[in-house]
Each structure stands twice: as structure tokens, then as C-alpha cells.
Amino acid sequence: MEERAVEEQSIEARAALLLQLRRAGVRDLAVMRAFETTPRELFAPHRFRDLAARDMALPIGCGQTMPAAADLARRLEALGVEPHHRVLEVGTGSGFGAAVLSRLAREVVSIERYETLAIEARRRLAELEIANVETLFGDGLAAEETQGCFDRIVLHMSFHEPPQAALAALAPGGVAVFGRFEPPSEPDARQAERLRLARRQSDALWSEADLGSCRLGAALVGRAKAL
């Protein structure tokens, strides 16, 4: 009886989270279904699991955070991932984003610069028997570590200039989503971050669109064992 009660509680919590995603403007049914079938609480630190059903960011270690569900859903919806796509994710974090992407894409390569987080994310994905995600410890912003070409790329961070090394791994016709810092409107003001979508139309032709404000934090280069 206790097991059944826990399961029912989990189903109710996920239903509540989906409602929050809808209220945030997420409409893509495939993305909604991917969130519905991915237990976010299993990717949250144990002491925060009771908060996993809320649309809020959670600390996960190494000074990093698990993004609010609606923020992540917004980025993945903008990507427009299809079942035959190969996707690169830079910034594995808890592994929840990679788990959601695994429901949307044929193959996911997720790169994390903190070794501790990469190991923990790999373990969580293995426990859920997710076989189409490869989690790597490395610098996802270095061209030699991006593991080939991708149809979609999501970078969970913001840049002052487009991340050319990572974007070079985008196949023609591919789409990438990342954050960009805007020049401050006045001295000492905090730099605004804007979510950007870049589309590679050919080897030399690109287009870029503004998707609105975001708060991703500055990109960090290189590898680290832990903070």
C-alpha cells in the first residue's frame, strides 16, 4: 500500500509540473510527454527531492544548478528535436536534460566539465536504463571534444560572442540554442542575457533569432574535477 501511495504521489507531482509548463507557454506535445515520462525527482539531490515537482532551479553541487523545468522545456522546445536527430548538449549538470532529450532524439551526446557531475549523471541515466545517451567528462566548448556533427546543439550557458568552436559541429540545416550577453544599458548595470537560436543554413550562411530573456550564467571553459 505504501509503495502504491508513493507512486500515486509521484504521478500527481508530475501532472502538477506539466500544468506549470503549460502556464509557462510550453506547447510542444513531444516535449511535454518527455517531461511527463522523466522522473525529475531522481535527478535532484536527495534533500531537495520534495521540491523537484516545482518549477524552480535546484542546487546540485560544484556550484551548479538544475534549471527550472519551464526554462529547460523552453530551450528544448525551441530546438525542435525530431526522432532521427543527433543532439549535443553542453552542460550535463544533473543529467535531467539529457534524460528528457533521450525521449526526443535518436542519440544524445552530453558533455560536462565537472567530473563529479558527469559521473553522477552517468549513474542516474544508467539506473533508468537510458541507452541512447553518452555522457562525457570534458570541455564541450573545445572543437576537438564535440564528437562529430549534430542536428541540434543546446548550450546551457551564455556567451559574449557566439561559441564558434561548438557551433562548428552543427550540420547544415541544424539548430543551436544558447544564451548571449547584451551590453549593459547603463554603467554598473547587470548584463542582460538573451536566449538565442542559431540556424546553419549552409557552410557559410547562418541566421540568428532572439527568443527572449534568460538567466543561464557565464560559460566556463576547460575541465574541472570539482569546484
N, C-alpha and C positions, 0 to 999 in steps of 0.2 A: 504493500500500500504506500509506503514511504517513497519508494522508487517512482511509482506512478505519479505521486503528488509533485515530486521534483520535476518529472518530465512535463507535466501539465503546466507547471510554473514557468518552465523554460519556453514552452510554446507560446504562452501568454506574453512573456517578455519580448520574444521575437516579433510577435504581432504588434506589440506596442511600438517597437523600434521601427517597423515598416511604416506605421502610421506617421511617425516623426519624419521619416524620409519623404513621404508624400507631402507633408506640410511644408517641407523644405524645398519642394519643387521637383523632386526626382520622379520621373515618369516612365523611364525605360523598364519594361516588364522583365527583361532578361537580367538587368542589374538588380531589380527588386527581388527576383527569385534567387539570385546568387546570394544576396544578403540573408534572405529567409532561411536558406539551407546551410549557412555557415555559422557555427556557434561562436559568436564573438566573445562570450564569457571564457572560453577555453584559451583565448589568446591574451586575456588580461591577467596581470599579476593577481595572485590569489586574494590579496587583501582588498582588491578593487573589483572583484567579480560581481558583487551585488550592484555595481554601477554600470556594468557592461551593456545593459539594455537601454541605457540613457544615451542620448545624442550629445556626448561630451568627450573631450580628449582625456586620456588617462596616461599617467607616467608609467614607463616600462623599464627604466634603467638606462645607464650610460648617458643620462641627461636628455633622453629622447622621450617622445610621447607617441601614444597610439592615437591617431587622428579621430576626431568626432566622426561618427558614422556618415552623417549627411555631407560633410566635407569630402570624405573619401568617395562616397557614391557620386557626388557631383563630378569629380575628376574622372572616374571610370565611365560615367555616362557620356562625358564629352569625348572620350576616346573612341566610342563606337566600336567596341571589340566584337568580332564575329567568330564563330566556332572554328574557322580554319586559320585564325591568326596566331602568329608567334609574337609574344609580348615580352618586352624588357621592363622590369620595374627596378628603379634605383632608389634604395632606402627601404629595405625589407622590414625593419622595425620588429614588431611582434610576429609578423608573418600573416596577419589577418588579411591585409590587402592582397597578398599572393594567393591566399586560400580563396578569396572571392573571385579573383581573376581566373583561377583554375576552373571555375564553373562556366566561364565565358569563352576561354580561348583553348586552342589545341595544345599550346605549350607556353610555359611561363619561365623566364629566367629572372630571378630576383637577386640583386646584389646588395650586400650590407657591409659598410665599412667597419662596424664594430664586431669583432669576432664573437664576443659573448652573445650578442643579439642574434647573429647568424646561426650559432649552434642551437640556441633555444628555439628559434623559429623553425629550423630544420626538424627538430624533435617534435614540435607540435604538429607540423604538416604530416610527418610520418605516422603519428598516432591516429590521425584522421584518414590514413591510407590514401593521401593525395599523391598520385604518381606522376602527374604532368607538370610539376614544379621543380625546378632545380634552384636551390638556394646556395649562393656563393658568398664567401668572405672575400671582399676585395674593394677596389676603388671603381665604382660604376661610372665615374666621370673620366676615366682613362680609356682612350680608344682601344688599347690592346686587351682590355678586360671585358669588352662588351659581348663576346661570344657570337659573332656573325651579324646577320641582318635581321631586322624585325619589322613587322607590320604596324606595331603600336609600341610607343615608349611612354611611360609615366615616370616623372621625376618628382619625388615628394619633397621639394625644396625650391628656394628662389635664387635667382641669379641677377647680377648686374648686367651681364651680356648673355646672349643665347649660349647654351652649353654645347659648343660645336663638336667636341670630341664624341659626346654621347649621341648627338643628332646625326652624326655621320653614319651611325649604324641603322638609320631609318631607311627602309626600302622606298623606292619611288611609289607614290600614291599613299605612303604611310602617314600616320598622325602621331604627334607627340604633345603631351601636356606637361607644363612646368610653371613655376612662379617667376615673375620678373619684378625687380625693384624699380620703382618710379622715383625720379628726382624729387626731393622734399619741396613742398610748396613755399616754405619759408625756412630761414636759418634755425637750426637746432630742432626742427620738426622731425618726427619719426618717419622714416621712409615707408611709403605705402607699397604694398605688394599686390600685384595683379596676376590672376591666373591667365596663362596664355596657351593658345592652341596653335601649333605649327604644323603645316601640311607640306610634305615634299611632293611637288608635282612632277619633277624630273630631277636629273642630276644637279642642274643649276638653278631651277626655278622653285621658289618657296613662297608660301603665303602664311600670314600670321593673324590671329584674331584674339581680341580681348574678351575674356569670359567673366570679368568682374573681379571684385576684391577677394583676397585670400590671405591666410596667415600661415605660411609654411616654414619660415625661418631660413637663414642663410645656408647655402650649400657649403659643405666641408669636403676637402679633398684628402686623399690618402687613406691608409688603413689604420685601425687602432684596435688593440686587444680589448680595451675597455676605457671608460672615461677616467 
